[in-house]
């Protein structure tokens, strides 16, 4: 008898978000990030030692959004997925609004094997996120970001 188990994301903590965002965005040629400095300074406990990922994690955990930019997008009509997005004509970046719920749904979709349920690579990426032992690398984190933004791998 073969027994299948299902891993479910229950919650994501501050350090999990910081590690994930650092891995996914530091050195990425695909993605960039942005957040509202005004919202952070108004509603979050501000620390001069906070890195950008700390600031974004604090915003996400309080129910706000961050923006993740697709730097590979080539025009304002090149967008995927269902998230709110806006084309930055000056920098040539498609910005997607992302919430903690979006991140949790995207990681859960990866755990479930992607859209077809059979993508072992996405499952492995999500397990590296969950295990949180520093095993996740940039390509794995970028794959999860793609599923968060678009529900599938585009690049």
Backbone as JSON Lines, residues from 0, in Angstrom:
{"i":0,"aa":"X","n":[0.84,-1.18,0.0],"ca":[0.0,0.0,0.0],"c":[0.88,1.24,0.0]}
{"i":1,"aa":"X","n":[0.59,2.19,-0.89],"ca":[1.31,3.46,-0.96],"c":[0.5,4.5,-0.21]}
{"i":2,"aa":"X","n":[1.18,5.2,0.67],"ca":[0.51,6.23,1.46],"c":[1.01,7.6,0.99]}
{"i":3,"aa":"X","n":[0.1,8.49,0.71],"ca":[0.47,9.84,0.31],"c":[0.15,10.79,1.46]}
{"i":4,"aa":"X","n":[1.03,11.75,1.65],"ca":[0.78,12.78,2.64],"c":[0.76,14.13,1.96]}
{"i":5,"aa":"X","n":[0.11,15.07,2.57],"ca":[0.04,16.41,2.02],"c":[0.58,17.39,3.06]}
{"i":6,"aa":"X","n":[1.55,18.19,2.64],"ca":[2.11,19.22,3.49],"c":[1.3,20.49,3.27]}
{"i":7,"aa":"X","n":[0.91,21.15,4.35],"ca":[0.09,22.36,4.25],"c":[0.81,23.51,4.96]}
{"i":8,"aa":"X","n":[0.85,24.66,4.3],"ca":[1.42,25.87,4.89],"c":[0.41,26.42,5.89]}
{"i":9,"aa":"X","n":[0.8,26.51,7.15],"ca":[-0.09,27.07,8.16],"c":[0.25,28.53,8.44]}
{"i":10,"aa":"X","n":[1.53,28.83,8.53],"ca":[1.93,30.22,8.76],"c":[3.39,30.39,8.35]}
{"i":11,"aa":"X","n":[3.72,31.61,8.02],"ca":[5.08,31.95,7.65],"c":[5.52,33.07,8.58]}
{"i":12,"aa":"X","n":[6.66,32.91,9.21],"ca":[7.15,33.88,10.16],"c":[8.1,34.9,9.55]}
{"i":13,"aa":"X","n":[8.47,35.86,10.37],"ca":[9.35,36.95,9.94],"c":[10.66,36.44,9.35]}
{"i":14,"aa":"X","n":[11.36,35.58,10.08],"ca":[12.66,35.08,9.6],"c":[12.51,34.26,8.33]}
{"i":15,"aa":"X","n":[11.41,33.49,8.22],"ca":[11.16,32.73,6.98],"c":[11.05,33.68,5.79]}
{"i":16,"aa":"X","n":[10.29,34.75,5.98],"ca":[10.12,35.73,4.9],"c":[11.43,36.42,4.55]}
{"i":17,"aa":"X","n":[12.18,36.82,5.57],"ca":[13.46,37.5,5.33],"c":[14.4,36.6,4.55]}
{"i":18,"aa":"X","n":[14.53,35.35,4.98],"ca":[15.41,34.41,4.28],"c":[14.96,34.2,2.84]}
{"i":19,"aa":"X","n":[13.66,33.99,2.66],"ca":[13.13,33.74,1.32],"c":[13.32,34.95,0.41]}
{"i":20,"aa":"X","n":[12.93,36.13,0.88],"ca":[13.06,37.34,0.05],"c":[14.52,37.66,-0.25]}
{"i":21,"aa":"X","n":[15.39,37.45,0.73],"ca":[16.82,37.68,0.5],"c":[17.35,36.77,-0.6]}
{"i":22,"aa":"X","n":[16.99,35.49,-0.51],"ca":[17.45,34.52,-1.49],"c":[16.87,34.82,-2.87]}
{"i":23,"aa":"X","n":[15.59,35.16,-2.91],"ca":[14.9,35.36,-4.19],"c":[15.29,36.65,-4.9]}
{"i":24,"aa":"X","n":[15.66,37.67,-4.14],"ca":[15.83,38.98,-4.75],"c":[17.27,39.48,-4.8]}
{"i":25,"aa":"X","n":[18.14,38.98,-3.92],"ca":[19.53,39.44,-3.93],"c":[20.26,38.79,-5.09]}
{"i":26,"aa":"X","n":[20.69,39.59,-6.01],"ca":[21.43,39.09,-7.16],"c":[20.57,38.58,-8.3]}
{"i":27,"aa":"X","n":[19.26,38.68,-8.18],"ca":[18.38,38.2,-9.24],"c":[18.44,39.12,-10.45]}
{"i":28,"aa":"X","n":[18.52,38.52,-11.62],"ca":[18.44,39.27,-12.87],"c":[17.01,39.4,-13.36]}
{"i":29,"aa":"X","n":[16.12,38.66,-12.73],"ca":[14.72,38.63,-13.17],"c":[13.85,39.57,-12.34]}
{"i":30,"aa":"X","n":[14.04,39.54,-11.0],"ca":[13.11,40.22,-10.11],"c":[13.76,41.35,-9.32]}
{"i":31,"aa":"X","n":[12.94,42.34,-9.04],"ca":[13.32,43.47,-8.19],"c":[12.2,43.61,-7.16]}
{"i":32,"aa":"X","n":[12.39,44.47,-6.18],"ca":[11.35,44.63,-5.16],"c":[11.22,46.09,-4.76]}
{"i":33,"aa":"X","n":[10.08,46.39,-4.18],"ca":[9.79,47.73,-3.71],"c":[8.74,47.62,-2.6]}
{"i":34,"aa":"X","n":[8.68,48.63,-1.77],"ca":[7.69,48.68,-0.71],"c":[7.43,50.15,-0.38]}
{"i":35,"aa":"X","n":[6.35,50.39,0.34],"ca":[6.0,51.75,0.73],"c":[6.79,52.15,1.97]}
{"i":36,"aa":"X","n":[7.74,53.04,1.79],"ca":[8.53,53.52,2.93],"c":[7.64,54.27,3.92]}
{"i":37,"aa":"X","n":[6.65,55.0,3.41],"ca":[5.74,55.74,4.28],"c":[4.94,54.81,5.17]}
{"i":38,"aa":"X","n":[4.39,53.74,4.59],"ca":[3.61,52.77,5.37],"c":[4.5,52.1,6.4]}
{"i":39,"aa":"X","n":[5.7,51.71,5.99],"ca":[6.63,51.07,6.92],"c":[6.92,51.99,8.11]}
{"i":40,"aa":"X","n":[7.26,53.24,7.83],"ca":[7.62,54.17,8.91],"c":[6.43,54.52,9.79]}
{"i":41,"aa":"X","n":[5.23,54.51,9.22],"ca":[4.04,54.87,9.98],"c":[3.51,53.74,10.85]}
{"i":42,"aa":"X","n":[3.57,52.5,10.35],"ca":[2.88,51.41,11.03],"c":[3.79,50.32,11.6]}
{"i":43,"aa":"X","n":[5.04,50.3,11.26],"ca":[5.92,49.22,11.71],"c":[6.91,49.72,12.75]}
{"i":44,"aa":"X","n":[7.37,48.79,13.58],"ca":[8.43,49.12,14.52],"c":[9.72,49.3,13.72]}
{"i":45,"aa":"X","n":[10.18,50.53,13.65],"ca":[11.34,50.87,12.82],"c":[12.63,50.62,13.59]}
{"i":46,"aa":"X","n":[13.54,49.95,12.94],"ca":[14.87,49.71,13.5],"c":[15.89,50.11,12.46]}
{"i":47,"aa":"X","n":[16.92,50.82,12.88],"ca":[17.93,51.25,11.91],"c":[18.74,50.06,11.4]}
{"i":48,"aa":"X","n":[18.63,48.92,12.06],"ca":[19.34,47.72,11.61],"c":[18.54,46.89,10.61]}
{"i":49,"aa":"X","n":[17.29,47.29,10.33],"ca":[16.46,46.53,9.4],"c":[17.0,46.62,7.98]}
{"i":50,"aa":"X","n":[17.17,45.46,7.36],"ca":[17.49,45.43,5.93],"c":[16.17,45.55,5.18]}
{"i":51,"aa":"X","n":[16.24,45.68,3.87],"ca":[15.02,45.85,3.07],"c":[14.09,44.65,3.23]}
{"i":52,"aa":"X","n":[14.67,43.46,3.36],"ca":[13.84,42.27,3.52],"c":[13.13,42.27,4.87]}
{"i":53,"aa":"X","n":[13.78,42.78,5.94],"ca":[13.11,42.94,7.23],"c":[11.91,43.87,7.1]}
{"i":54,"aa":"X","n":[12.11,44.97,6.41],"ca":[11.03,45.95,6.24],"c":[9.87,45.34,5.48]}
{"i":55,"aa":"X","n":[10.18,44.61,4.4],"ca":[9.11,43.98,3.61],"c":[8.4,42.91,4.43]}
{"i":56,"aa":"X","n":[9.14,42.12,5.21],"ca":[8.52,41.08,6.04],"c":[7.57,41.71,7.06]}
{"i":57,"aa":"X","n":[7.99,42.8,7.69],"ca":[7.13,43.47,8.66],"c":[5.84,43.95,8.0]}
{"i":58,"aa":"X","n":[5.96,44.52,6.8],"ca":[4.77,44.99,6.09],"c":[3.84,43.83,5.74]}
{"i":59,"aa":"X","n":[4.41,42.75,5.22],"ca":[3.6,41.59,4.85],"c":[2.88,41.01,6.06]}
{"i":60,"aa":"X","n":[3.58,40.89,7.16],"ca":[3.0,40.28,8.36],"c":[1.92,41.15,9.0]}
{"i":61,"aa":"X","n":[1.9,42.45,8.7],"ca":[0.84,43.3,9.23],"c":[-0.32,43.45,8.25]}
{"i":62,"aa":"X","n":[-0.23,42.73,7.11],"ca":[-1.34,42.71,6.15],"c":[-1.18,43.64,4.97]}
{"i":63,"aa":"X","n":[-0.03,44.29,4.87],"ca":[0.22,45.18,3.74],"c":[0.79,44.39,2.56]}
{"i":64,"aa":"X","n":[1.08,45.11,1.51],"ca":[1.63,44.48,0.3],"c":[3.05,45.0,0.05]}
{"i":65,"aa":"X","n":[3.76,44.25,-0.76],"ca":[5.03,44.7,-1.32],"c":[4.88,44.6,-2.83]}
{"i":66,"aa":"X","n":[5.83,45.12,-3.55],"ca":[5.81,45.0,-5.01],"c":[7.02,44.22,-5.47]}
{"i":67,"aa":"X","n":[6.78,43.28,-6.35],"ca":[7.86,42.53,-6.97],"c":[7.82,42.85,-8.46]}
{"i":68,"aa":"X","n":[8.98,43.27,-8.96],"ca":[9.08,43.7,-10.35],"c":[9.65,42.63,-11.25]}
{"i":69,"aa":"X","n":[9.0,42.42,-12.39],"ca":[9.48,41.51,-13.43],"c":[10.33,42.34,-14.38]}
{"i":70,"aa":"X","n":[11.64,42.22,-14.25],"ca":[12.55,43.02,-15.07],"c":[12.72,42.45,-16.47]}
{"i":71,"aa":"X","n":[12.19,41.24,-16.74],"ca":[12.25,40.65,-18.07],"c":[11.07,41.06,-18.94]}
{"i":72,"aa":"X","n":[10.02,41.62,-18.33],"ca":[8.86,42.05,-19.11],"c":[9.33,43.1,-20.12]}
{"i":73,"aa":"X","n":[8.79,43.03,-21.31],"ca":[9.25,43.92,-22.38],"c":[8.29,45.03,-22.73]}
{"i":74,"aa":"X","n":[7.04,44.94,-22.24],"ca":[6.08,46.0,-22.56],"c":[4.93,45.96,-21.57]}
{"i":75,"aa":"X","n":[4.07,46.98,-21.65],"ca":[2.96,47.08,-20.71],"c":[1.88,46.03,-20.95]}
{"i":76,"aa":"X","n":[1.91,45.34,-22.08],"ca":[0.92,44.29,-22.32],"c":[1.48,42.89,-22.04]}
{"i":77,"aa":"X","n":[2.69,42.82,-21.48],"ca":[3.28,41.53,-21.15],"c":[3.15,41.28,-19.65]}
{"i":78,"aa":"X","n":[2.0,40.76,-19.27],"ca":[1.77,40.4,-17.87],"c":[1.1,39.04,-17.83]}
{"i":79,"aa":"X","n":[1.27,38.35,-16.72],"ca":[0.72,37.02,-16.55],"c":[0.02,36.98,-15.2]}
{"i":80,"aa":"X","n":[-0.74,35.93,-14.98],"ca":[-1.35,35.72,-13.67],"c":[-2.49,36.68,-13.38]}
{"i":81,"aa":"X","n":[-2.94,36.64,-12.14],"ca":[-4.11,37.41,-11.73],"c":[-3.82,38.5,-10.72]}
{"i":82,"aa":"X","n":[-2.58,38.68,-10.33],"ca":[-2.27,39.71,-9.34],"c":[-2.35,41.1,-9.96]}
{"i":83,"aa":"X","n":[-2.69,42.05,-9.12],"ca":[-2.69,43.45,-9.54],"c":[-1.28,43.82,-9.99]}
{"i":84,"aa":"X","n":[-1.18,44.52,-11.11],"ca":[0.13,44.87,-11.64],"c":[0.09,46.21,-12.36]}
{"i":85,"aa":"X","n":[1.28,46.8,-12.52],"ca":[1.38,48.1,-13.18],"c":[2.72,48.19,-13.9]}
{"i":86,"aa":"X","n":[2.69,48.69,-15.1],"ca":[3.89,48.86,-15.92],"c":[4.59,50.16,-15.55]}
{"i":87,"aa":"X","n":[5.87,50.08,-15.28],"ca":[6.71,51.26,-15.02],"c":[7.43,51.59,-16.32]}
{"i":88,"aa":"X","n":[6.9,52.56,-17.02],"ca":[7.43,52.92,-18.34],"c":[8.84,53.5,-18.27]}
{"i":89,"aa":"X","n":[9.17,54.16,-17.17],"ca":[10.49,54.78,-17.03],"c":[11.57,53.71,-16.87]}
{"i":90,"aa":"X","n":[11.32,52.73,-16.0],"ca":[12.32,51.7,-15.75],"c":[12.11,50.43,-16.57]}
{"i":91,"aa":"X","n":[10.98,50.31,-17.23],"ca":[10.7,49.12,-18.03],"c":[10.52,47.88,-17.18]}
{"i":92,"aa":"X","n":[9.74,48.0,-16.1],"ca":[9.5,46.89,-15.18],"c":[8.0,46.75,-14.97]}
{"i":93,"aa":"X","n":[7.51,45.5,-14.96],"ca":[6.12,45.22,-14.61],"c":[6.1,44.91,-13.12]}
{"i":94,"aa":"X","n":[5.41,45.76,-12.34],"ca":[5.34,45.6,-10.88],"c":[4.07,44.87,-10.5]}
{"i":95,"aa":"X","n":[4.2,43.85,-9.66],"ca":[3.08,43.06,-9.16],"c":[2.94,43.29,-7.66]}
{"i":96,"aa":"X","n":[1.71,43.55,-7.21],"ca":[1.42,43.7,-5.78],"c":[1.29,42.32,-5.17]}
{"i":97,"aa":"X","n":[2.02,42.08,-4.07],"ca":[2.06,40.76,-3.44],"c":[1.75,40.9,-1.95]}
{"i":98,"aa":"X","n":[0.88,40.05,-1.45],"ca":[0.54,40.0,-0.03],"c":[1.07,38.69,0.56]}
{"i":99,"aa":"X","n":[1.0,38.58,1.87],"ca":[1.39,37.34,2.53],"c":[0.51,36.18,2.06]}
{"i":100,"aa":"X","n":[-0.78,36.43,1.87],"ca":[-1.67,35.39,1.36],"c":[-1.22,34.89,-0.01]}
{"i":101,"aa":"X","n":[-0.78,35.8,-0.87],"ca":[-0.28,35.41,-2.19],"c":[0.94,34.51,-2.06]}
{"i":102,"aa":"X","n":[1.83,34.87,-1.14],"ca":[3.04,34.06,-0.92],"c":[2.66,32.68,-0.41]}
{"i":103,"aa":"X","n":[1.76,32.62,0.57],"ca":[1.33,31.33,1.1],"c":[0.67,30.47,0.03]}
{"i":104,"aa":"X","n":[-0.2,31.07,-0.8],"ca":[-0.85,30.32,-1.88],"c":[0.17,29.81,-2.89]}
{"i":105,"aa":"X","n":[1.15,30.65,-3.24],"ca":[2.16,30.24,-4.2],"c":[3.02,29.1,-3.69]}
{"i":106,"aa":"X","n":[3.43,29.17,-2.44],"ca":[4.24,28.1,-1.86],"c":[3.41,26.82,-1.76]}
{"i":107,"aa":"X","n":[2.14,26.96,-1.38],"ca":[1.28,25.78,-1.31],"c":[1.13,25.15,-2.69]}
{"i":108,"aa":"X","n":[0.99,25.97,-3.72],"ca":[0.88,25.44,-5.08],"c":[2.15,24.69,-5.47]}
{"i":109,"aa":"X","n":[3.31,25.22,-5.07],"ca":[4.57,24.52,-5.33],"c":[4.58,23.19,-4.59]}
{"i":110,"aa":"X","n":[4.16,23.19,-3.33],"ca":[4.12,21.94,-2.55],"c":[3.21,20.9,-3.2]}
{"i":111,"aa":"X","n":[2.15,21.39,-3.83],"ca":[1.2,20.5,-4.49],"c":[1.67,20.07,-5.88]}
{"i":112,"aa":"X","n":[2.87,20.5,-6.27],"ca":[3.43,20.08,-7.55],"c":[3.07,20.96,-8.72]}
{"i":113,"aa":"X","n":[2.68,22.2,-8.46],"ca":[2.36,23.13,-9.55],"c":[0.98,22.89,-10.1]}
{"i":114,"aa":"X","n":[0.71,23.52,-11.23],"ca":[-0.62,23.47,-11.85],"c":[-1.05,22.07,-12.23]}
{"i":115,"aa":"X","n":[-0.12,21.25,-12.71],"ca":[-0.48,19.9,-13.12],"c":[-0.31,18.89,-12.0]}
{"i":116,"aa":"X","n":[0.21,19.35,-10.86],"ca":[0.38,18.47,-9.71],"c":[1.51,17.47,-9.83]}
{"i":117,"aa":"X","n":[2.31,17.61,-10.88],"ca":[3.35,16.61,-11.13],"c":[4.74,17.22,-11.25]}
{"i":118,"aa":"X","n":[4.93,18.45,-10.79],"ca":[6.23,19.1,-10.93],"c":[7.06,18.86,-9.66]}
{"i":119,"aa":"X","n":[7.94,17.88,-9.74],"ca":[8.76,17.53,-8.58],"c":[9.77,18.63,-8.26]}
{"i":120,"aa":"X","n":[10.2,19.41,-9.26],"ca":[11.13,20.51,-9.01],"c":[10.47,21.56,-8.11]}
{"i":121,"aa":"X","n":[9.24,21.95,-8.43],"ca":[8.54,22.94,-7.6],"c":[8.31,22.4,-6.19]}
{"i":122,"aa":"X","n":[7.98,21.14,-6.09],"ca":[7.8,20.51,-4.77],"c":[9.1,20.58,-3.98]}
{"i":123,"aa":"X","n":[10.21,20.29,-4.63],"ca":[11.52,20.34,-3.99],"c":[11.87,21.76,-3.55]}
{"i":124,"aa":"X","n":[11.58,22.75,-4.39],"ca":[11.82,24.16,-4.04],"c":[11.05,24.53,-2.78]}
{"i":125,"aa":"X","n":[9.78,24.16,-2.74],"ca":[8.95,24.5,-1.58],"c":[9.43,23.78,-0.32]}
{"i":126,"aa":"X","n":[9.88,22.55,-0.45],"ca":[10.4,21.82,0.72],"c":[11.68,22.48,1.23]}
{"i":127,"aa":"X","n":[12.51,22.99,0.33],"ca":[13.7,23.72,0.77],"c":[13.31,24.99,1.51]}
{"i":128,"aa":"X","n":[12.23,25.64,1.08],"ca":[11.73,26.81,1.8],"c":[11.27,26.4,3.2]}
{"i":129,"aa":"X","n":[10.5,25.33,3.29],"ca":[9.94,24.89,4.56],"c":[11.03,24.43,5.52]}
{"i":130,"aa":"X","n":[12.0,23.69,5.01],"ca":[13.07,23.18,5.87],"c":[13.93,24.3,6.42]}
{"i":131,"aa":"X","n":[14.04,25.4,5.7],"ca":[14.69,26.6,6.2],"c":[16.1,26.41,6.72]}
{"i":132,"aa":"X","n":[16.84,25.54,6.11],"ca":[18.19,25.27,6.57],"c":[19.24,25.9,5.66]}
{"i":133,"aa":"X","n":[18.84,26.91,4.9],"ca":[19.78,27.58,4.01],"c":[20.08,26.79,2.75]}
{"i":134,"aa":"X","n":[19.26,25.76,2.48],"ca":[19.5,24.94,1.3],"c":[18.94,25.54,0.02]}
{"i":135,"aa":"X","n":[18.04,26.5,0.15],"ca":[17.43,27.09,-1.03],"c":[18.43,27.98,-1.74]}
{"i":136,"aa":"X","n":[18.46,27.87,-3.06],"ca":[19.35,28.73,-3.83],"c":[18.52,29.68,-4.69]}
{"i":137,"aa":"X","n":[19.18,30.6,-5.37],"ca":[18.5,31.63,-6.15],"c":[17.53,31.05,-7.18]}
{"i":138,"aa":"X","n":[17.94,30.09,-8.02],"ca":[16.97,29.57,-9.01],"c":[15.72,28.97,-8.37]}
{"i":139,"aa":"X","n":[15.87,28.29,-7.23],"ca":[14.7,27.73,-6.56],"c":[13.79,28.84,-6.04]}
{"i":140,"aa":"X","n":[14.37,29.84,-5.43],"ca":[13.57,30.96,-4.91],"c":[12.9,31.72,-6.05]}
{"i":141,"aa":"X","n":[13.59,31.9,-7.16],"ca":[12.99,32.57,-8.32],"c":[11.84,31.74,-8.88]}
{"i":142,"aa":"X","n":[11.95,30.42,-8.85],"ca":[10.86,29.56,-9.31],"c":[9.62,29.77,-8.43]}
{"i":143,"aa":"X","n":[9.82,29.83,-7.12],"ca":[8.69,30.06,-6.21],"c":[8.08,31.43,-6.46]}
{"i":144,"aa":"X","n":[8.91,32.44,-6.66],"ca":[8.39,33.79,-6.96],"c":[7.52,33.75,-8.21]}
{"i":145,"aa":"X","n":[7.95,33.02,-9.24],"ca":[7.15,32.92,-10.47],"c":[5.78,32.3,-10.19]}
{"i":146,"aa":"X","n":[5.75,31.27,-9.37],"ca":[4.46,30.64,-9.04],"c":[3.61,31.6,-8.21]}
{"i":147,"aa":"X","n":[4.23,32.34,-7.31],"ca":[3.5,33.33,-6.52],"c":[2.88,34.39,-7.45]}
{"i":148,"aa":"X","n":[3.67,34.9,-8.38],"ca":[3.21,35.97,-9.26],"c":[2.22,35.47,-10.32]}
{"i":149,"aa":"X","n":[2.55,34.34,-10.94],"ca":[1.83,33.93,-12.15],"c":[1.14,32.59,-12.08]}
{"i":150,"aa":"X","n":[1.42,31.83,-11.02],"ca":[0.81,30.5,-10.91],"c":[1.51,29.43,-11.7]}
{"i":151,"aa":"X","n":[2.61,29.79,-12.35],"ca":[3.36,28.84,-13.16],"c":[4.75,29.39,-13.44]}
{"i":152,"aa":"X","n":[5.61,28.53,-13.98],"ca":[6.93,28.96,-14.37],"c":[6.85,29.58,-15.77]}
{"i":153,"aa":"X","n":[7.36,30.79,-15.89],"ca":[7.38,31.5,-17.16],"c":[8.8,31.52,-17.74]}
{"i":154,"aa":"X","n":[9.78,31.75,-16.87],"ca":[11.16,31.85,-17.3],"c":[11.94,30.61,-16.92]}
